C-alpha cells in the first residue's frame, strides 16, 4: 500500500507543537477590522489550539 499523502491545505494551516498539541490561527482577522475592538483584534492575532474533538482528524491530515 502506498504512503498516505499530506493534505497540503491542512499542512499550511496547522503546526504541531513539541507537546503534541496542534496550533491554529483564529478566524475573523483578515478583513473588516475597523468595527472590531482593539482588544478583540489583539486576541485574534494570537494563535489558538485545535479542540480535542478535532485533534485526531487534523493529525491524520498533516501526517505524511
Contact map, one row per residue, 1 for C-alpha under 8 A:
1110000000000000000000000000000000000000000000000000000000000000
1111000000000000000000000000000000000000000000000000000000000000
1111100000000000000000000000000000000000000000000000000000000001
0111110000000000000000000000000000000000000000000000000000000001
0011111000000000000000000000000000000000000000000000000000000001
0001111100100000000000000000000000000000000000000000000000001111
0000111111100000000000000000000000000000000000000000000000001100
0000011111110000000000000000000000000000000000000000000000000100
0000001111111000000000000000000000000000000000000000000000000000
0000001111111100000000000000000000000000000000000000000001001100
0000011111111110000000000000000000000000000000000000000000001100
0000000111111110000000000000000000000000000000000000000000000000
0000000011111110000000011000000000000000000000000000000000000000
0000000001111111000001111000000000000000000000000000000000000100
0000000000111111100001110000000000000000000000000000000000000000
0000000000000111110111100000000000000000000000000000000000000000
0000000000000011111111100000000000000000000000000000000000000000
0000000000000001111110000000000000000000000000000000000000000000
0000000000000000111110000000000000000000000000000000000000000000
0000000000000001111111000000000000000000000000000000000000000000
0000000000000001111111100000000000000000000000001100001000000000
0000000000000111100111110000000000000000000000001100001000100000
0000000000000111100011111000000000000000000000111100000000000000
0000000000001110000001111100000000000000000000111100000000000000
0000000000001100000000111110000000000000000111110000000000000000
0000000000000000000000011111100000000000000111110000000000000000
0000000000000000000000001111110000000000000100000000000000000000
0000000000000000000000000111111000000000000100000000000000000000
0000000000000000000000000111111010000000100110000000000000000000
0000000000000000000000000011111110000000000000000000000000000000
0000000000000000000000000001111110000000000000000000000000000000
0000000000000000000000000000011111110000000000000000000000000000
0000000000000000000000000000111111110000100000000000000000000000
0000000000000000000000000000000111111000000000000000000000000000
0000000000000000000000000000000111111000000000000000000000000000
0000000000000000000000000000000111111101100000000000000000000000
0000000000000000000000000000000001111111100000000000000000000000
0000000000000000000000000000000000011111110000000000000000000000
0000000000000000000000000000000000001111111000000000000000000000
0000000000000000000000000000000000011111111100000000000000000000
0000000000000000000000000000100010011111111110000000000000000000
0000000000000000000000000000000000000111111111000000000000000000
0000000000000000000000000000000000000011111111000000000000000000
0000000000000000000000001111100000000001111111100000000000000000
0000000000000000000000001100100000000000111111100000000000000000
0000000000000000000000001100000000000000011111110000000000000000
0000000000000000000000111100000000000000000111111000000000000000
0000000000000000000000111100000000000000000001111100000000000000
0000000000000000000011110000000000000000000000111110000000000000
0000000000000000000011110000000000000000000000011111011000000000
0000000000000000000000000000000000000000000000001111111000000000
0000000000000000000000000000000000000000000000000111111100000000
0000000000000000000000000000000000000000000000000011111100000000
0000000000000000000000000000000000000000000000000111111111000000
0000000000000000000011000000000000000000000000000111111111100000
0000000000000000000000000000000000000000000000000001111111110000
0000000000000000000000000000000000000000000000000000011111111000
0000000001000000000000000000000000000000000000000000011111111100
0000000000000000000001000000000000000000000000000000001111111110
0000000000000000000000000000000000000000000000000000000111111110
0000011001100000000000000000000000000000000000000000000011111111
0000011101100100000000000000000000000000000000000000000001111111
0000010000000000000000000000000000000000000000000000000000111111
0011110000000000000000000000000000000000000000000000000000001111
